[in-house]
Structures are given as C-alpha cells and as structure tokens.
Amino acid sequence: MDIDTIAAVATPPGEGGIGIIRLSGKKSLEIADAIFKGASEKPLSGLEERRLNYGHIVNPKDRRAVDEVMAVYMKEPKTYTKEDVVEIHCHGGAISVRRILELVLLEGARLAEKGEFTKRAFLNGRIDLSQAEAVIDLIKAKTDANFDMSLNQLEGSMTLKVRELQNELLSMLAHIEASIDFPDQDVEEITSEELKKTAKHVYEEIDKLIATSNTGRIIKEGVKTVILGKPNVGKSSLMNALLRENRAIVTDIPGTTRDIIEEYVNINGIPLRIVDTAGIRETDDLVEKIGVERAKEMLRDADLAIVVFDCSKELEQEDIEIISLVKDKPAIVLFNKTDLDSKLREEDVSNMLKDKYIITTSMLEGKGIDKLEEKLKEMFLSSEVEIGEDPIVTNTRQRDLLIKAKENVQDALDALNMEMPVDCIEVDIKGCWENLGFITGDSIGEDIIDKIFKNFCIGK
C-alpha cells in the first residue's frame, strides 16, 4: 500500500452550505499548517485536536486569504483510516473546494483514488471487507430498511457470524490433527462423530445465511417491476400514480412511450425499480419497434410484471401475445379504465393467466392504486421486514462465497458418511474456512480488493 498522503473533496459536487476537503496520511498536519492560519495566527498543529478551529486558508506564496474555514485534525490511530486525518470545512461550491484542493496537492498530497480512504481503513485493520462493502451500501441506500441493513453489517454482524463459523471449523481441524498425531489411540471413531455434528451445524448456519440473500437483494436493489401492456392502456399513468408525480408523458396518442423509463419508488420500506415500457404491438416505426424489443428484454430479467389491460376494449391478439409473455412470471393484472363502459371480462384473462391477481383500476379517477400497493406489500413483505442483529447477505460476492463454503462442508459430510478416514476431509474443511475468510477479507488477493473499492466515490 502507498504510504503517501492522500486528499479529496468529501462532499458531493455542486452548490451547498459546506464543502469538505479530507486528507489522510503522515503529512496531513504538515500540509494543513502550510495553508491554514487560525484566528490567533496559530497553525492548525498549535490548536486543539479533534475540535473545529476557525481560521482562513491562505496561499503559502503570498499569504492571501483563499476562504474562511473551520478545520480539524485527528491524530492516528483513532481515525477513520487509522492515519493522521485533517478535514477542512469551507464554503460549499465548486470554486472554493477546487482552490483549496489545489493548494493541498501543491503542498505534497496526492489525489485519492475511488474509495481509497475506506481501503486504507480496511488495510490498516480498522474494518474488514464486509464492513467496507457496507459503507458504500450506506451511501447508496434508498430506503430506511436498506440503510438499517447496511448499518447492521457495518457494525460487524456478518463479521461476528463468519468468525463464529471459522472457529467451529478450526475445532474440526483440531480433531483431525488429533487423529493423525495419535494413530495408535482409538480416537478416530469419536472424532468422526464430533466432526459430523459440527459439520452439520456449520452447514445449517451457512444455509441460513444464503437464504437471506434474496431479502438482502430486494432491500438493497429493489424489486425490478416492469409495467407491460398495449399502447394507450394507462401504463405511463400508472407509473405517475405510483411515483406521485408526472414523470412519464401521458397522451391519448398510442405509442407515446418509445424507450425505457426507470424510476425508484418506496413502498412500505422496499424500493421498487419501476420500468415503464413501450406498448407491445406490431409496428413499422423503427424507433417504436426497438422500444418494444427492449420492453421484452426488460421483462426477462424482471422480478415482477404489472400487466395493464384496457377494459373498455375487447381482448385482441396483441393482448394474447402479452399474456403469453407473462404467464410463467410473477405478475399482477390491472383492468384499467373502469370509468368507461366495460367490454372485457375478468374470466377472459384469468382463464389464460391462472393464479394471477386481478385488480380493477381507473387511473383517471385514481382508483385501485391503494389495492395495488397492498398487493405489492403482501407479495414481497409477507412478514414485516425487521432489521435486527442477525446478518443479512447483501451482495452477490458474499452469496457466491457462501455457496462455495456450503459445498465444501457438504463434501466433508459425504466423506464422513462414507466412513472415509477423517484426515480425508481436511482439504474440504480448510476450503470452507478460506471461502468464509474471503467474505471478511482475511484471505483475499489485491486484485479483488481493488475491484471492490473502485465502486466507491472519490472522497470516501
């Protein structure tokens, strides 16, 4: 790891009340002293640590004031990175933060890479890899449930569970070593039974963690929900109703929506990634045809389809094609435009879409949206989601490693059930221990670490 001092703007770009420039490394305080002048003419190092100190950032060449600021320094190791850290709080806006950052870099700091502050926190042992991943999840959280889940992981819930399982695996390895070191004593039969008991418990605990991954994905990424139907059946009106704003263009002209429109909406703590698609129909319009194909592609990866029918019209061939697209997917059916005379019967659709829930709606009158939201809650929150102390798997990397660890334990159990010598399972137990270690970063390569931290923003 580089040991030079890094610096970056830690606040989002644009106008704001405060802009923050963060430094981390051995030269942080030295650099700050070169450009900060306190109210009593003292440098930052001459003022109280871990306290915001009033003063000015000045250009070292001519001592002219650059901005009026508050600055704080924190000595290692009790900092975010476990290195010396300085933060300069200036006026928000592009000019002030840029000028101060330029001075910091001229005095010897290096511009930080994406996620480098958190990467240093990980490499210096302040947090493990699962906690580092929780940092970016906290920043990107779109719901309270997502935030609470990420905070739970940041506080070490996954770490504690992984350590607990690894300790059980070490106990298994100790039993194996005992049978190898004392072959003349009758310990292998006892060791085999102990190993089976521990392996079953580890297998069950890993399986429970894997089972949380779908909940974790939904809370973190949202339920990918595609709105599907013919042109002019009310798809864009439905999206606007769920968002409580006029996001999609609504007209009486069929084919208004030609491309994918995607937005997030929070329903009972679960984010829905709502995708409004082009109306499904045969068309000679090249742009609209591309939109129809994109709609079908989005449907293939969707968690849920909301299929909208115009109940003021009889079932047509295009409706039947849409039914064929969603018959094997989780779907909710909306009979829209109930404010008009109905020509479509529920049984016309329910016979072809068995087990699909049908709701009658009128987007014009705002009817039926509450029933749709209740059904969405029922489908994806069958029991109220409560983020407690138990860990929840939050990403694909963790899930894949747990699946590999589970396979290791299964191989060990199979060998034990076949009454193979206990030393034959040593490789499987070590493999499980190592795969769990990849979750926390105890055993992981630099390339994987770099890949994870490149998902972070600069300044974090």
Buried (B, 14 or more C-beta within 10 A) or exposed (E): EEEEBBBBBBBEEEEEEBBBBBBBBEBBBBBBBBBBBBEEEBBBEEBEEEEEBEBBBBBEEEEEEBBEBBBBBBEBEEBBBBBBBBBBBBBBBEEBBEBBBEBBEBBBBBEBBBBBBBBBBBBBEBBBBBBBBBBBBBEBBBBEBBBBBBBBBBEBBBBEBBBEBBEBBEBBBEBBBBBBEEEEEEBBEEBBEBBBEBBEEBBEBBBBBBEBBEBBBBBBBBBBBBBBBBBBBBBBBBBBBBBEEEBBEBEEEBBBBBEBBBBEBBBBBBBBBBBBBBBBBEBEEEEBBEBBEBBBEBBEEBBBBBBBBBBBBEBBEBBEEBBEBBEEBBBBBBBBBBBEEBEBEBEBBBEBBEEBBBBBBBBEEEBBBEBBBEBBBEBBBEEEBEBEEEBBBBBEBBBBBBBBBBBBBBBBBEBBEEEEBBBEBBEBBBBBBBBBBBBBBBEBEEEEBEEBBEEBBBBB
